[in-house]
């Protein structure tokens, strides 16, 4: 059985892999989405991550497609009490304004609850920082949702260290709800946004970290190894930058660990994240059960100290 981890200082306990919901209602249709969600829970997964803005970037979409798909699955499967739902506010404008305007937070939460078909959001993130609104007003708006029983725990996504610290300090000083979770970009080839001051602060304050882009948009699966491989995807340009940087060295170190352990590169990339100080669980998405089955074993993959150090050094 998968060992659950406590999420920061909250009373939430989760498996060490979070399922990313950005693909649901976009590159995964109803049948594929339901199959992946079913397989995730059957495989020991406990938390599903989404956002109100998923997938507003697609022509013909307006946002909320992922939440609606997850809500439909929750109703169909009857598994609401078997999973924790994380969603976000701050990137999809609408009723109440934009970003983290207090009225927007409240209206967006109500809209997310309706799409999800649930009475509570287990983890509600500020999807991005908004320095146009006083942090006190933001936390007060979140606090009203907590007091109403509609939100359990607060998280911050894409926050810099100084702003996360000022928000937590304000919460302590003013008896306001605080951010207990951080969702940063973090993986073997993109470490600068988290390592250092932000990671140290999260460890000191016992803020649970749930990184996104754990597989670097697929680069760390080994799919992109030569210039010819870059034509496989619209992400080719970004993959080329990674190859030209430290990506090739990281892939070589991962290949060596794969030979030693029999694990796939995706499993190794996620297991490395799971082992990093402060990290509770990385987020990864899958558009098929086959893809998901390649991710789940990462929760049980115990890399040695030497293997972890070699992977870390390769991307330093």
Buried (B, 14 or more C-beta within 10 A) or exposed (E): EBEBBEBBEBEBBBBBBBBBBBBBBBBBEEEBBBBBBBBBBEBBBBBBBBBBBBBBEEEEBEBBBBBBBBBBBBEEBEEBEEBBBBBBBBBBBBEBBBBBBBEBBBBBBBBBBEBBBBEBBBBBBBBBBBEEBEBBEBBBBBBBBBEEEBBBBBBBBBBBBEBBBEBBEBBEEEEBBBBBBBBBBBBBBBBEBBBEEBBEBBEEBEBBBBBBBBBBBBBBBBBBBEEEBBEEBEBBEBBBEBBEEBBBBBBEBBBBBBEBBEBBBBBBBBBBBBBBEBBBBBBBBBBBBEBBEBBBBBBBBEBEEEBBEBBBEBBE
